[in-house]
Amino acid sequence: MQWLTWLNARLSRWAMYLAVACLMGIVGVVFGSVIWRYVLNDAPAWSEQVALLLVINVAMFGAAAGVRDEGHIGMESLIGLLPANLQFWVGNVVGVITIVFGAFLCWGCWTMAMSVWPNLIPTLNISEAWRYLPCVVAGVLIILFSIEHLIAMAAHNEVVPSWH
């Protein structure tokens, strides 16, 4: 468990760093695009596509880090009313469902990425697959983080958030 916690803490932290860097990139691209459009009277064709790629990265890596640090939406007040043994089983069911979700995310986005690999994003001249690859990586991270939570629950431990 120690090595998984060590690995997941670093992966979660780097996922959040990447999400924050992409968020700053969105601000820069949109701000630059507005300047180009209204000051220089010439809008760059690539800015919308770059912003969309950055949004995908922010959402996927931010969501994965949120799974590790339990920042996702939960029903804690409702689950807290249940007996302790039911809380344990509900936690396990949620963990397994999250792993299944991560696996479907990974598989579905990998399938999409491979199907559109030859197609290019017109203004960037890169493969359309780059829209789906961050989702594949996030799916793998969600699976790893959920496995860590299941192991911690079985050992009656808490996962220490990456941002403690």
N, C-alpha and C positions, 0 to 999 in steps of 0.2 A: 504493500500500500504506500510505503514511503516514496518509492520512485515515481509512482503514478501521481501522487500529490505534488511532488517536486516538478514533474513534467507539466502537469495540468496548470499549476500556478503560473509557470512561465508562459505557456501557450496562451492562457487567458489574458495575461498582462500584455503580451505582444499583439493579441487580437484587438484589445482595446486601444493600444498605441496606433495600430493600423487604422482602426475606425476613426480615431480622433484626427489622424493625419489626413485621411480622406475627407473628413468633414471640413477641415481647414482648406483642403484643395477645392471643395465645392464652393466655399466662400470666395476663394481667390479666382476661380474660373468664372463664377457668376458676376463678381465685381468687375473683373477684367472685361467680360463681355458687355456689360452695361457701359463701361467707359468707351470701349471700341465702338459701340453702336451709337451712343449719343454725343460723344465728344469728337471722335474721329470719323463718324458717319460711315462706318464699315464694320458690320457684324461678322465675327469669325464663324465659319460654317461648322467647325468642329466643337464649339463650346457646349452645345446641348448634349451631344453624345458623350463627351468626357464627363459632364456633370451627372448624366444617367449612370455611367459606369461607377462613378464615385459613390453615388447614392446606394447602389447595390452593395458595395463594399462596406459602407457604414452600417447598413441594416443587417447584413449577414454576420459580420465580425462583432458588432455590438450585441446582437442576439446571442451569439455563442458565448461571449464573455458574461452575459446576463444569466445564462444557464449555469455557468460555473459558480458565480457569486450569488445565485438564487435571487436575482433581481427581476425575474419574470413575474408575471401576474399569478397570484395564488389565492387560495381561499382559506388563508390561515385562521381567520376567526371562526369559520364553519368547522374546519378540521380540528381546531382546538377544543371544540365541544364534544368530540368523539372520545371514547375510552382509549387508553394508551395503546392497547394491542391493535385496535382498528386504525389508529393514526399511523402505526408502523406499516400496516398492510396497504393503506391508501397511499402512503409515501412510496412504497415499492411499486404499486400499480402505476403511479404517475411517472416514476423513473423508467419503467419498462416502456410505457407509452412514448416517453421522450426519446428513448433509444430507437424505437420503431420509426418515429417521426424523422429523426436524424438519418436513419438508414434510407428511408424513402426520399428524403431531400437529396442525399448524396447520390443515390441510384438514378432518380429522375433527372437531376441536373446534369449528371455525367452523360446520360443518354441524350439529352438535348444538346449538350456541348458537342458530342461526337456527330450528331446529325447535322449541325450547322457549321461544323469546322471549315468546310470549303468556302462558305459565304463570308463576305467582307462587310464590315461597317463602312459605308461609303465615304464618309468624311475623314475617317481615321486610317483606313487601309489596314485594319487588323481583323482577325477572325471574329465572327459573331460569338464564338465559343467563350470569349472573355466575359460575356454577360453571365455565363452559367458557372464558370470555374470557381468564383468566390463562394457560391452556394455549396459546391462539392466540398470544399475545404471546411466551411462552416458546419456542414453535416457531420464530417468526421470529428470535428471538435465537440459538437453537441453529444455525440456518442461517447467519446472519451470522458467528458465531464459528467455525464449521467452515470456511467459505470462507476466513477469515483464516488458519486453520491450514494449509489446503491451499496457499495462496499462499506462506506462510512456508516450508513444506517444499520447494516447488518452487525457492525462492530459497536454500535451505540456511540458513535463519534460524530462530531460536527466537521464539515469541511470549512477550513479557514478561508475566507474570501481573499482574493489576490490583492485587494486594495485595503488591507487592514492597517 
